[in-house]
Amino acid sequence: MSTTNRVQEAQLEAILAHPSYRLAHEDQELLADADSRPIRLQLELLKPERYLRRHKIQSTVVVFGSARVTSPQQAQATLAEVQARASSNPNDDRLPAAMTRARQQVRQSHYYEVARRFAEIVSLRFQEEGRRDFVVVTGGGPGIMEAANRGAFDAGARSIGLNITLQHEQAPNPFITPGLCFQFRYFGLRKMHFLMRAKALVVFPGGFGTMDELFEVLTLVQTGKVSRVPIVLVGTEFWRKAINFDFLIEEGYIGAQDVQLFTLVNTVEEIIATLQKFYGGNPPAQDANQD
């Protein structure tokens, strides 16, 4: 082979190997680049929508709540473990804090069971083969999210999980329907999908993430950016201590009518009754909740 041919062959190999020659949709470096953010946002809007249509998901009920709440069985097991440690090593300085937290988890595990039972009941009532309404959707993680997905699973019904990539990786809980679990890069698109088919919001006690999600929905409903839906806060004592709505009214930061946007309840029966009252016992309409 002549020198000229060898040079041309090497040149061709370099052309074909260079990232510039890749098909754009196969170029991972391009898709991960800052300039491609609009494309990534559009893909995160498009992909879940395709799967939800395939599963004939007409409307959803969103369940928010803490990832730190455990099942009653797990909470009791943790408490028993801490008590055993206390018996064998009573001088361990870490035990008082561990015992306090274990007892908190036992008390809070009540919410896990309420979320599980609610999701089971609502899934049994509203999911049909031709049209699936009030499909449970959660953030896809542990705690209250797991409980709600588990309730739908126990009912033999579909449920959705919207996971998010975090610094400490969060795996989806195993009760989400395969094909209806999605992973998001952007909180904004994830929140949009929570609300696009939402016909009810049920919020259990939680921390920053739960508060963020709740107040975003309250703001969107208050400002008319989404249609009015029932917003149910589970755990009257918790919510009255965590957020002093009366003080916000007294100080003029919200109007007295704004507290009518949500309902405080404690039991599964009260959650169901609130939704029935709002919709007159019928499945919600099929219109999209958000433009």
Helices and strands as residue ranges (DSSP letters): H 3-17, G 19-21, G 24-26, H 28-32, G 34-36, H 37-54, E 60-64, H 72-88, H 95-126, E 135-138, H 144-154, E 159-164, E 181-184, H 187-196, E 198-203, H 208-222, E 231-234, H 236-242, H 245-250, G 256-261, E 262-265, H 268-279
